[in-house]
Amino acid sequence: MIFAPIALGWKQVTPAGLVAMVATLVLFSALSSLTYLVNDVADVEADRRHPTKRRRPFAAGELSPAQGLAAAIVGAPLILVLAWLIAPGVAATLAAYCALTFAYSAGLKRAPLVDCLAIAGLFTLRVVAGMAAGHFIWSPWFLTFAVTFFFSLALAKRHTELIDGGSGATGPVPGRGYRYEDRSLTLAFGAAASAAAIVIIILYLVDEVFPRGLWREPLWLWAAPPIIFLWIGRVWLLANRGEMHDDPVVFALHDRTSWAMGAGVAATFLLAFI
Protein backbone atom coordinates (compact mmCIF):
# COMPACT_ATOMS: atom_id res chain seq x y z
CA MET A 1 0.00 0.00 0.00
CA ILE A 2 2.89 2.39 0.71
CA PHE A 3 4.16 1.90 -2.84
CA ALA A 4 0.69 2.14 -4.44
CA PRO A 5 1.08 5.84 -5.36
CA ILE A 6 3.91 4.86 -7.73
CA ALA A 7 1.46 3.02 -10.00
CA LEU A 8 -0.18 6.16 -11.33
CA GLY A 9 2.36 8.77 -10.28
CA TRP A 10 5.56 7.17 -11.52
CA LYS A 11 6.90 10.40 -13.05
CA GLN A 12 7.06 11.92 -9.57
CA VAL A 13 9.40 9.21 -8.24
CA THR A 14 12.91 10.33 -7.25
CA PRO A 15 15.78 8.23 -5.85
CA ALA A 16 15.55 10.06 -2.51
CA GLY A 17 11.79 9.61 -2.43
CA LEU A 18 12.10 5.89 -3.18
CA VAL A 19 14.61 5.43 -0.33
CA ALA A 20 12.26 7.32 1.99
CA MET A 21 9.39 5.05 0.97
CA VAL A 22 11.44 1.93 1.70
CA ALA A 23 12.33 3.29 5.15
CA THR A 24 8.67 4.16 5.72
CA LEU A 25 7.71 0.62 4.77
CA VAL A 26 10.02 -0.79 7.44
CA LEU A 27 8.78 1.60 10.13
CA PHE A 28 5.13 1.15 9.20
CA SER A 29 5.48 -2.65 9.32
CA ALA A 30 7.04 -2.43 12.77
CA LEU A 31 4.38 -0.02 14.06
CA SER A 32 1.59 -2.14 12.58
CA SER A 33 2.97 -5.20 14.36
CA LEU A 34 3.06 -3.35 17.67
CA THR A 35 -0.52 -2.12 17.30
CA TYR A 36 -1.64 -5.66 16.47
CA LEU A 37 -0.13 -6.72 19.78
CA VAL A 38 -2.36 -4.21 21.57
CA ASN A 39 -5.39 -5.32 19.56
CA ASP A 40 -4.75 -8.99 20.38
CA VAL A 41 -4.34 -8.17 24.07
CA ALA A 42 -7.69 -6.35 24.01
CA ASP A 43 -9.30 -9.30 22.15
CA VAL A 44 -7.73 -12.08 24.20
CA GLU A 45 -10.93 -13.34 25.84
CA ALA A 46 -12.95 -13.27 22.61
CA ASP A 47 -10.07 -14.93 20.72
CA ARG A 48 -10.03 -17.81 23.20
CA ARG A 49 -13.61 -18.62 22.19
CA HIS A 50 -12.88 -18.32 18.44
CA PRO A 51 -12.24 -21.55 16.44
CA THR A 52 -9.03 -20.27 14.79
CA LYS A 53 -8.02 -17.12 16.70
CA ARG A 54 -7.59 -19.16 19.89
CA ARG A 55 -4.21 -20.24 18.47
CA ARG A 56 -2.84 -16.67 18.62
CA PRO A 57 0.04 -16.31 21.12
CA PHE A 58 -1.86 -14.31 23.76
CA ALA A 59 -5.04 -16.38 23.52
CA ALA A 60 -2.99 -19.60 23.67
CA GLY A 61 -1.01 -18.38 26.68
CA GLU A 62 2.33 -18.42 24.85
CA LEU A 63 2.82 -14.70 25.61
CA SER A 64 1.48 -12.63 28.48
CA PRO A 65 -0.56 -9.47 27.83
CA ALA A 66 1.99 -7.50 29.89
CA GLN A 67 4.75 -8.45 27.44
CA GLY A 68 2.70 -7.25 24.48
CA LEU A 69 1.81 -3.93 26.10
CA ALA A 70 5.41 -3.33 27.20
CA ALA A 71 6.67 -3.86 23.64
CA ALA A 72 4.10 -1.40 22.28
CA ILE A 73 4.79 1.27 24.92
CA VAL A 74 8.54 1.17 24.28
CA GLY A 75 8.52 0.62 20.53
CA ALA A 76 5.84 3.02 19.27
CA PRO A 77 7.49 6.30 20.42
CA LEU A 78 10.85 5.18 19.02
CA ILE A 79 9.27 4.45 15.62
CA LEU A 80 7.57 7.87 15.54
CA VAL A 81 10.89 9.61 16.22
CA LEU A 82 12.54 7.74 13.35
CA ALA A 83 9.57 8.57 11.10
CA TRP A 84 10.02 12.28 11.87
CA LEU A 85 13.57 12.02 10.55
CA ILE A 86 12.15 10.80 7.21
CA ALA A 87 9.52 13.56 6.97
CA PRO A 88 7.13 15.27 9.41
CA GLY A 89 4.24 14.12 7.22
CA VAL A 90 5.29 10.49 7.63
CA ALA A 91 5.48 10.89 11.41
CA ALA A 92 2.04 12.53 11.47
CA THR A 93 0.57 9.73 9.38
CA LEU A 94 2.06 7.03 11.60
CA ALA A 95 0.82 8.88 14.71
CA ALA A 96 -2.68 9.02 13.20
CA TYR A 97 -2.46 5.31 12.40
CA CYS A 98 -1.41 4.57 15.96
CA ALA A 99 -4.21 6.69 17.46
CA LEU A 100 -6.88 5.18 15.21
CA THR A 101 -5.66 1.65 15.96
CA PHE A 102 -5.84 2.24 19.71
CA ALA A 103 -9.29 3.80 19.32
CA TYR A 104 -10.32 0.73 17.34
CA SER A 105 -9.05 -1.61 20.04
CA ALA A 106 -10.63 0.49 22.80
CA GLY A 107 -14.14 0.48 21.41
CA LEU A 108 -14.59 1.23 17.70
CA LYS A 109 -14.40 -2.47 16.86
CA ARG A 110 -17.64 -2.98 18.75
CA ALA A 111 -19.48 -0.27 16.76
CA PRO A 112 -21.16 -1.82 13.69
CA LEU A 113 -20.06 -0.32 10.35
CA VAL A 114 -17.87 2.21 12.19
CA ASP A 115 -15.40 -0.62 12.79
CA CYS A 116 -15.16 -1.30 9.05
CA LEU A 117 -14.74 2.39 8.28
CA ALA A 118 -11.89 2.50 10.82
CA ILE A 119 -10.22 -0.49 9.14
CA ALA A 120 -10.59 1.24 5.77
CA GLY A 121 -8.97 4.33 7.28
CA LEU A 122 -6.05 2.28 8.59
CA PHE A 123 -5.35 0.84 5.14
CA THR A 124 -5.74 4.24 3.49
CA LEU A 125 -3.22 5.74 5.92
CA ARG A 126 -0.66 3.34 4.46
CA VAL A 127 -1.23 4.98 1.07
CA VAL A 128 -1.01 8.43 2.69
CA ALA A 129 2.32 7.49 4.27
CA GLY A 130 3.68 6.50 0.86
CA MET A 131 2.55 9.81 -0.63
CA ALA A 132 4.13 11.77 2.22
CA ALA A 133 7.43 9.86 2.04
CA GLY A 134 7.72 10.07 -1.76
CA HIS A 135 6.46 13.68 -1.96
CA PHE A 136 3.67 12.76 -4.38
CA ILE A 137 0.95 15.16 -5.47
CA TRP A 138 -2.13 14.43 -3.36
CA SER A 139 -4.99 12.75 -5.21
CA PRO A 140 -8.46 13.04 -3.62
CA TRP A 141 -9.84 10.54 -6.15
CA PHE A 142 -7.20 7.93 -5.33
CA LEU A 143 -7.67 8.31 -1.56
CA THR A 144 -11.45 8.17 -1.89
CA PHE A 145 -11.13 4.98 -3.91
CA ALA A 146 -8.86 3.50 -1.24
CA VAL A 147 -11.31 4.26 1.58
CA THR A 148 -14.29 2.85 -0.34
CA PHE A 149 -12.42 -0.22 -1.59
CA PHE A 150 -11.06 -1.18 1.82
CA PHE A 151 -14.40 -0.46 3.49
CA SER A 152 -15.87 -3.12 1.22
CA LEU A 153 -13.09 -5.60 2.06
CA ALA A 154 -13.51 -4.94 5.80
CA LEU A 155 -17.23 -5.63 5.46
CA ALA A 156 -16.40 -8.85 3.59
CA LYS A 157 -14.38 -9.95 6.61
CA ARG A 158 -17.28 -9.18 8.95
CA HIS A 159 -19.75 -10.87 6.62
CA THR A 160 -17.57 -13.98 6.63
CA GLU A 161 -17.67 -14.08 10.43
CA LEU A 162 -21.46 -13.84 10.39
CA ILE A 163 -21.78 -16.56 7.73
CA ASP A 164 -19.38 -18.83 9.63
CA GLY A 165 -21.80 -18.77 12.55
CA GLY A 166 -24.22 -20.90 10.53
CA SER A 167 -27.53 -20.11 8.87
CA GLY A 168 -29.44 -20.72 12.09
CA ALA A 169 -27.20 -18.59 14.33
CA THR A 170 -28.88 -15.69 16.11
CA GLY A 171 -27.91 -13.14 18.73
CA PRO A 172 -24.77 -11.05 19.22
CA VAL A 173 -21.38 -12.01 17.80
CA PRO A 174 -18.83 -12.36 20.64
CA GLY A 175 -16.54 -9.33 20.86
CA ARG A 176 -18.32 -7.45 18.06
CA GLY A 177 -21.25 -5.07 17.82
CA TYR A 178 -22.97 -7.18 15.19
CA ARG A 179 -25.71 -9.75 15.46
CA TYR A 180 -25.81 -12.84 13.28
CA GLU A 181 -29.05 -11.51 11.84
CA ASP A 182 -27.06 -8.64 10.26
CA ARG A 183 -25.86 -10.85 7.37
CA SER A 184 -28.12 -9.17 4.83
CA LEU A 185 -26.99 -5.72 5.99
CA THR A 186 -23.25 -6.43 5.67
CA LEU A 187 -23.87 -8.00 2.25
CA ALA A 188 -25.84 -4.98 1.01
CA PHE A 189 -23.39 -2.37 2.30
CA GLY A 190 -20.37 -4.34 1.10
CA ALA A 191 -21.71 -4.86 -2.41
CA ALA A 192 -22.67 -1.17 -2.63
CA ALA A 193 -19.21 -0.07 -1.46
CA SER A 194 -17.47 -2.32 -3.99
CA ALA A 195 -19.59 -0.91 -6.82
CA ALA A 196 -18.89 2.65 -5.63
CA ALA A 197 -15.15 1.92 -5.60
CA ILE A 198 -15.24 0.93 -9.26
CA VAL A 199 -17.16 4.07 -10.21
CA ILE A 200 -14.63 6.19 -8.29
CA ILE A 201 -11.61 4.62 -10.00
CA ILE A 202 -13.21 5.25 -13.40
CA LEU A 203 -13.76 8.91 -12.45
CA TYR A 204 -10.15 9.00 -11.24
CA LEU A 205 -8.89 7.83 -14.62
CA VAL A 206 -11.08 10.26 -16.58
CA ASP A 207 -10.65 13.32 -14.37
CA GLU A 208 -7.05 13.00 -13.21
CA VAL A 209 -4.95 10.31 -14.92
CA PHE A 210 -5.78 10.82 -18.61
CA PRO A 211 -5.52 14.65 -18.61
CA ARG A 212 -1.93 14.49 -17.35
CA GLY A 213 -0.73 12.79 -20.52
CA LEU A 214 1.73 10.54 -18.68
CA TRP A 215 0.96 7.44 -20.72
CA ARG A 216 1.78 6.62 -24.34
CA GLU A 217 -1.21 4.29 -24.74
CA PRO A 218 -3.64 5.31 -21.96
CA LEU A 219 -6.57 3.35 -23.40
CA TRP A 220 -5.02 0.18 -21.96
CA LEU A 221 -5.84 1.52 -18.48
CA TRP A 222 -9.52 0.92 -19.15
CA ALA A 223 -8.87 -2.79 -18.63
CA ALA A 224 -7.98 -2.26 -14.94
CA PRO A 225 -11.46 -1.36 -13.54
CA PRO A 226 -13.19 -4.50 -14.92
CA ILE A 227 -10.44 -6.72 -13.52
CA ILE A 228 -10.68 -5.07 -10.11
CA PHE A 229 -14.48 -5.37 -10.26
CA LEU A 230 -14.24 -9.10 -11.01
CA TRP A 231 -11.78 -9.64 -8.18
CA ILE A 232 -13.81 -7.85 -5.52
CA GLY A 233 -16.96 -9.50 -6.84
CA ARG A 234 -15.28 -12.89 -6.41
CA VAL A 235 -14.33 -11.97 -2.85
CA TRP A 236 -17.96 -11.24 -2.04
CA LEU A 237 -19.18 -14.35 -3.83
CA LEU A 238 -16.88 -16.55 -1.72
CA ALA A 239 -17.67 -14.62 1.46
CA ASN A 240 -21.41 -15.06 0.97
CA ARG A 241 -20.92 -18.78 0.32
CA GLY A 242 -18.92 -19.16 3.53
CA GLU A 243 -15.80 -20.11 1.56
CA MET A 244 -13.71 -17.07 2.52
CA HIS A 245 -11.82 -18.58 5.43
CA ASP A 246 -9.23 -15.81 5.79
CA ASP A 247 -9.01 -12.06 5.92
CA PRO A 248 -9.54 -10.90 2.29
CA VAL A 249 -6.01 -9.47 2.13
CA VAL A 250 -4.49 -12.72 3.42
CA PHE A 251 -6.74 -14.63 1.04
CA ALA A 252 -5.46 -12.59 -1.92
CA LEU A 253 -1.85 -13.34 -1.01
CA HIS A 254 -2.49 -17.09 -1.15
CA ASP A 255 -5.01 -17.25 -4.00
CA ARG A 256 -3.73 -18.05 -7.50
CA THR A 257 -6.69 -16.39 -9.20
CA SER A 258 -6.00 -13.19 -7.26
CA TRP A 259 -2.36 -13.30 -8.35
CA ALA A 260 -3.45 -13.78 -11.98
CA MET A 261 -5.84 -10.83 -11.78
CA GLY A 262 -3.14 -8.72 -10.12
CA ALA A 263 -0.80 -9.61 -12.96
CA GLY A 264 -3.52 -8.56 -15.40
CA VAL A 265 -3.80 -5.13 -13.78
CA ALA A 266 0.00 -4.77 -13.82
CA ALA A 267 0.02 -5.72 -17.50
CA THR A 268 -2.47 -2.95 -18.32
CA PHE A 269 -0.12 -0.38 -16.76
CA LEU A 270 2.86 -1.82 -18.61
CA LEU A 271 1.04 -1.77 -21.95
CA ALA A 272 -0.12 1.80 -21.30
CA PHE A 273 3.46 2.78 -20.53
CA ILE A 274 5.14 1.25 -23.60
N, C-alpha and C positions, 0 to 999 in steps of 0.2 A: 504493500500500500504506500509506503514511503517513496518508492520509485515510480509510482503510477503517473505522477505529473510529467514524467519524461515522455510517455507515449504520445501525447499530443502537444508537447511543448519542447520538443527535442532541440530546436534552434536556440533555446535559452540556456542549454546546458554548458557549463564551463568546467574545466578541470578542478578548480577550487570548489565549485558548487557540488561536483560529484563526490569529492573527498568528504565534504561536509555531510552529504546525504548518507554516505557509508557510516560515518561516525554516529550520525543520528540513528541509523538503523540499529547499531550496537546498543546505544543508550536506551532506545525505545524498547528493545527486546528485554533488556535487563529490568527496566521499570515495569513493563507489562508483567514479567514473571513475579516481581515483588507484589504487585497489586493483586495478582491471582492468589498469592499466598494469603493475603488478607481476606479475599473473597471466600476462599476455601475454609479459613478459620471461622468466618461468620456462618458458613453453610454446613459446618461439620455435623450437626445433629440430623439435618435433613439428608445429607449425603449418606449417612449410615443406614438410612431406610431406603436408599435408592438401589436398584438392582445392579448398576454398573459403577456409580459414583462412590459406592462404599469401599471400593478398592483404592481410592485416593489416599495419599500418605497420612493426612490428618484424620480422616474418617477411619482408616485401618489401624490407627494408633502407632504408625511407624515414626511420625514426628509429632511433637507436642505443639499445641497452639502458641505457647509462649515463644518457641523457637521461630515460628513463622512471623509473629509480630515483631520480634527483635530484629530479624533480618530486614523487614520493611522499614522500621523506624531508623535504622542505621543507613541502609542503602539508598532510600529515596532522596534524602537531602544531598547526598554525595552526587547522585546522578544529575540532579537539577543544577548543581554548581558546574559540572562538566558541560552540561547542555548550554549554559550561559556563555561558556567560552566559545562554543560554536557560533551561536547567534542568540540575542535576547528573545527573538521570536520563537526559536526552538525551545528555549527554557520555558517561555510562557505557555507554549502548546503542551509540553510535558507536564507542567504544573496543572493545567486545565484537565488533562487526561487523568492525573492522579486524583484531583478533587472529585471529578465525576465518577471515577471508579469507587472511591470511598463512599460517595453519596449513594451509589448503586448498592454497595454491600450493606450500607446502614439502613436502607429502607426502600429505595427506588425499585429494587428487584421484586418487591411485593406489591407494586402498583401496576395493575394490568395496563398494557399498551405503553405506559410511560417507561416500563422496563425495557421494552424493545426499542423505543426511541433513544434511550440512554445508550444501549448497545450500538445503535447506528451512529450515535455521536462519537463513541469511542473509536470506531473504525474510521470515521471521517477525520478525526483528529490525527490519525496516522498520515492521511493524505496532506493535511494542513502542515504537519511537521516537515514532510518532504518539500512542500512549496517554500516554507520558511528557510530551510537549510540550503536549497538550491537557488533561492532568490528568483522564483518563478513569478510571472504575472498572475495575479489572483483571478480565478475563473468562477463566478457565481454559479454558472450552469453546471460545471464539473462537480462542485461541492454539493449542489442540490441533488444531482444524480447520485452521488455517493450516499447521502443521507437516506434518500428514498430506497435505493437498492439494498443497503444494509438493513434498513428497517424491515423490508420484506424478508430477508434472510433470517433476521432475528425472530420474526413471527413464525417462520417455517420451523425453527428450533422449538418454539413454544408449542406449535401445533403438533409436532412430533411427540412431545411429552404428553399432550392430551390424548392423542391417538393411542399411544403405548399403554394408556390406562385401561384400554378395552372399551368396546362399544357400549357395555352396560355400566361403565363407571360413572358415578355421580359424586357430587360434593367437592369440597376444596382440594386443590393439588398441594401436597405438603411443601412448605417453604415458598410458595408462590401466591400471588393474589388472584389466580385464575380458579375457575371451577371446571370440572370435566365437561360440563354442559356448554362451555364456551367454544367448543370445536368449530361450530359454524361461523362464529365471529372471527376467530383467528384466520380461518380459511378465506373469508370475505375480505378482511383488511389486507391480508398478505397478497392475495391475487390482485387487488386494486393497486397496492403499492408497487408490485412488480410491473404492472402495465404502465403506471405513471413513470417509472424509471425509464422505460423504453421511450416513451414520448419525450421525456426530458433530454435523453441523449441525442435524439433526432434533432431537437431544437438546438442543442449544443453544437452539433455539426453544422447546421444551417446558419445559425446566428453568429458563431464564433470561430469555428475551425476553418470552414471554406473561405470566408472573406479574407483571412490572413494570407492565403496563397502560399502556404508552406509546402504543399504537396504537388508533385508533378502530375499524378493521376488520382486526384481526390475522389473520383467516382467509386473507386474500390472501397472507400470507407463505408459506403452504404451497406456493405455486406456484414459489418460488425453488429448493428442493432438486431437483425434477425437471429444471428447466432446467439447473442446474449439472451434474447427473448426465449429461444428454444432451451437454453441451459437453465434459466430460472424457472421456466415452465416445467422442465423435467424435475427440478428440485421439489416443486410443489406437488407434482404428480406422485412422486415417491413418498413425500411426507404424508400426503392424504391417504396413501395406501398402507401406511405404517411400515414402510420399507427404508425410511431414512433413519438409520440407527446411530448416526453420528451428528455432531454439529455440522451444518452445511459447508463451512469452510474446510473442516477436517475431511468431510466426505469428498469434496472437490479434489483435495490433494491425493486421495487414494483411488479415485474413479477414473478409469481409462477414457470413458466418454467425455468427461470434463476436460481431461488433458487434450483430447482431440479437438474439442470445441475451442479451447484456449489457443491451440496451435492455429486454428482457422482464423481467429481474431487477429493473432500476430501476423498471419500471412496477409490479411487485408491491409495492415499498416505497411508491411514490406512492399507489397505491390503498389500501394499508393505513393510510396517513397521513390521507387525506382521508375 
